[in-house]
Amino acid sequence: MEIKFLGGAKEVGRVAIAVKTDKAQVLLDYGVMLNHTPGFPMHIPPKDVDAIIITHSHLDHSGAIPIFYISERKPVYGTRLNLEFTSLLIKDFIHLSSYYLPFEYIELNSMIRSYISINYREEIRIGDITLHLLNSGHLPGGASVIIEAEGKRLLYTSDFNTIETRLLPKADQDYGVLDAVIIESTYATEDHTERKILEEKFVNEVTSVVESGGTVLVPAFSVGRAQEIACVLAAHHFEYPTAMDGMAREASRILMNYLEYLRDPKLFMEAMHMINWVDEWRERRKIAKKPGVIISPAGMLKGGPAPYYLQIIGKKSKNAVFFVGFQVPGTPGRELLERGRCVIDGKVRKVEAKVAFFDFSSHCGAKELKETIRMLKGKPKVFTIHGAEGNCEKFAEWIRSEVGLEAFSPNPGESFVI
């Protein structure tokens, strides 16, 4: 079994891994790097690919897949919910970035017609490759992948989370004996705040701002994070006005049809009934000036209604902007978090509102990543990917020295035989 890293090696973004045997080749994800212009993984001839597996809908794992539908039609496997979310996010991606993309809606539609939905633990065969998906705990419908071929077993964790959240159960880690593991390294050097403490701190801070007559803007990713924050507020019986805007509304509506993927469907539905769904501009202006909470994409303030709300909320010190997701360097969110500045009324200005970060991550922290490595069965070779600032190399070094397994931090384009 040959593994080739086409993207996502020593970087966060454009994840793409080709797994090849004598009789078949499958692609695990094929994402984009979301910079000012989208970056793509290394090219692989579409005619050489037998199937594509999407582990979850985030664009750094799915955003480049329509490239394969310019001239070919390849089967795309994933859970039903994941495939629906992937369509939603790529459609929005084309809408916002079409000038920079080598594909359009016609390729996306061709891709959608090639979808084959599978359940967790349902085995499928592609040539001499057998594979199944396990719940990854990262995103609704998200998955890790187990591939079996030529007497070898490979685990690709994709992005995963072994701690249950208000929205999702923890990752299914019934991996069995393995010969190779491809694991994310996003937070290989830092731990997350314990969830219970984090939730209480977040709800207390939000309540304090609202009770003082302020409005809290929570920029949140449309799929997963926005719904998680709504569930956190509902679980703590938050009783003040809460609104949801942008693509997060559409994602929430989709999720209502797939309650079986959630940890607590009753809590999710309570959260959805508690929320005011914003549908028009006049309403936006009104709620931005009233005490309450607004959950809105984009999570890093790149697009969506959140930048509009910031224009109003950012001007007053009684208000607050609470980030609940990772802010990529170079994004407006990172600029605001580090320097307290952003564009207001067309000029870069200091934001008067309180700005804070709450680490509601849907990735494993360092502790959970290390626990995962220690519990692996067999003597697998480990490949660390999906990490910035040297995290892949540091994690591989820790695995070699502390656990005694062979570990590699591959370069883009590097191949390994198992």
C-alpha positions, 0 to 999 in steps of 0.5 A: 500500500502506497501513501502519497501526501499531496497536501496538508503536510507541515501545514494546516489546509489543502489536505489531500492524501492518495492511497494506492494499491495494485488495483485501486487508488482512493483519495482521502480528502482534497481541500483548499488553503484559504489565503487571499487566493485559494491554494490547491493540493498537488495535482493527481490525474483524475483518470488515476483516481477510483474514488474520493472519500470526504471525511468532513465538510470544512473547505480545507478538506473538501474545497478542491474536489469539484476539480475532478468533475471538469472532465471525469465522474468519480464516486464520492463517499461520505456520510449523508449529513457530511455530503449535504454540508459539503455541498452547502460550503462549496456552493458558498465558496464558489459564490465568494471566490469564483474568480480564483477557482478552476471550477463552477457550479456545473462541476459542483452539480456533477460532483453532487450527482456522484455522491454515495452516502454511507453510514458509520461502520458500513464496509465498502469495496473499491477494487482491492481496497475495503474501507469504513468510516468511524465517527470523528467527533469533530463535526456533524457527520464527520469521520475518520477512515479505516482502510484495509488492503493487501493485508495492511490496515491504515487509520486516517484520523482526519480532524477528530475530537475525543472529548464530547461536546454539547453538540457531538459525542466523542470520537469512536476510537475502536480502531483495531490493530493497525499498520499505519496511522495518519494523524492530525497535529493541529494542537500537538503542543497545547491543551484546551481549557476543560470544557465545563470551566470554559462553558461557565466562563463563556456564559458568565461573560456573555451574561455580564455584558448583556445585563449591563445593556450590551450586545455580544457578537459571536463570530462562529463557523456556520457548520458545527460551531454556531450550533455548539454555542447555541447548545451551550447557551441553552444548556445553561438556561441563558434567558436573554435574546439570542439571534442566529444569522447567515449560513449558520441558519441554513446549516442548522435547518439541515441539521434538524433532519439529521438528529441521529448524529447529535449527542443530545437531540432534545437540547439541540431542538431546545436551542433552535427554538430559543433562537431568533432567526434573522432574515432581513437587513432591517432586523440586523440593524435593530438587533445590533443595537439591543442587548443580547447575543448574535451568533453569525458567520464568518468565524474569522470575520471574512465575509458573512453578516458578522463584519456588518454587525461589527461596524455597529457593535465594535463602536461601543465599550459596553458591547463585546466580540467573543471569538469561539474558533481558531483565527488564522494569521492574516484574517480580520479576526486574528488582527482584531484579537491581537491588535484590537483593530479592524475596518469600521466605516471603511477605515482601520480603527480601534474597536471599543468593544471588549474582545476575547477568545474562548477555545471551543475547539473541535480538535483534540488538544495535546493531551488527547492526541498523546493519549490516542497514540499511546492506545494504538494497537499493533506497531503502526508507522505514524504520519503527522500532518495538519499542523502549523509552526512546526507542530507536525515535526514536534509531534513526530519527535514526541512519538519516536522518543516517548512511545517508541513508534516509527513516526514521520512528518512528511513533506508535500509530495512525499510517498511511503510504502506500508 
